[in-house]
Amino acid sequence: QVQLFESGGGLVQAGDSLRLTCEDPGRSFTRGTMGWFRQFPGKEREFVAAFTSLFHKTYYLDSVKDRFTVSRDDTKNTMYLQMNSLKPEDTAVYYCAARPSQSAMLVMDSSTYSDWGQGTQVTVSS
């Protein structure tokens, strides 16, 4: 089972930046899709961004695509989510996730991801 570990969350002001990190000490980054999701209180997890290992394709939620950037460093088994121009509505718990498939199909569907990290809180004050 892939075990993932997020870090980098915190409390920032609107307009600030944060970089989230997802580490996979089990070295499973060489296959499949890695993604970021977020969860608001009382809501389902929402897709934020994803990165496929085969062709390095990226996918984004429309509301973040001009502000967030997902990237991977396979030499370090680490994925990043650079978040710029943060807004109060970005406040959530952010999770990284992994799935075997490289396909774009259902890349935004959290139920297709088999492994998750514990989450990291991001809070953006106005």
Helices and strands as residue ranges (DSSP letters): E 5-7, E 10-13, E 18-23, E 33-39, E 45-52, E 58-60, E 68-73, E 78-83, G 88-90, E 92-99, G 110-112, E 115-116, E 120-125
